[in-house]
Amino acid sequence: MAARDSRSDFVQADSVARDGGPAEAASFISGAVAELVQLSRRHHLDMLAHLLDMAQLEADDIVRRQLTGGKF
């Protein structure tokens, strides 16, 4: 992974990346966070597990909104 000097570098790199869009990114993040939730629970890091659970719920919500066009 290349180092970036500023936030504008992130924006430029992300805008040209053809990575499947927000729904795919949120889906990937949800899966990665699920693994971190399991790890934090295994080691009794309860507050961290709770916060990661919230992040996973948010990522899942983003996927749902993207797939339904913003409607529930």
C-alpha positions in Angstrom: 0.0 0.0 0.0 1.4 3.4 -1.0 1.8 6.1 1.6 -0.2 9.2 1.0 0.8 12.7 2.0 -2.6 14.3 2.5 -6.3 13.7 2.6 -6.6 15.0 -1.0 -4.5 12.1 -2.1 -7.0 9.7 -0.6 -9.9 11.4 -2.4 -8.1 11.3 -5.8 -7.1 7.7 -5.4 -10.6 6.7 -4.3 -12.3 8.6 -7.1 -10.4 6.8 -9.8 -10.6 3.4 -8.2 -13.1 1.1 -9.8 -13.8 -1.0 -6.7 -17.5 -1.8 -6.9 -18.8 1.2 -5.2 -20.1 2.0 -1.7 -22.2 -1.2 -1.3 -19.4 -3.5 -2.1 -17.0 -1.5 0.2 -19.5 -1.6 3.0 -20.1 -5.3 2.6 -16.4 -5.9 2.7 -16.1 -3.7 5.8 -18.9 -5.6 7.5 -17.2 -8.9 7.0 -13.9 -7.6 8.3 -15.5 -6.0 11.3 -17.4 -9.3 12.1 -14.0 -11.0 12.4 -12.8 -8.2 14.7 -15.9 -8.5 16.8 -15.2 -12.2 17.4 -11.6 -11.5 18.3 -12.5 -8.8 20.8 -15.2 -11.0 22.4 -12.8 -13.9 22.7 -10.4 -11.7 24.6 -13.2 -10.1 26.7 -12.8 -6.6 25.2 -16.5 -5.9 25.8 -16.5 -2.1 25.0 -14.5 -2.7 21.8 -16.8 -5.5 20.8 -19.8 -3.3 21.3 -18.3 -0.5 19.2 -17.3 -2.9 16.5 -20.9 -4.3 16.5 -22.2 -0.8 15.9 -19.8 -0.4 13.0 -21.0 -3.6 11.5 -24.6 -2.6 11.9 -23.9 0.7 10.1 -22.1 -1.1 7.3 -24.9 -3.6 6.9 -27.4 -0.6 6.9 -25.4 1.1 4.1 -25.5 -2.1 2.0 -29.3 -2.4 2.5 -29.8 1.2 1.5 -27.7 0.9 -1.6 -29.5 -2.2 -2.7 -33.0 -0.8 -2.1 -32.3 2.6 -3.5 -32.4 4.3 0.0 -35.8 2.8 0.9 -36.6 0.4 3.7 
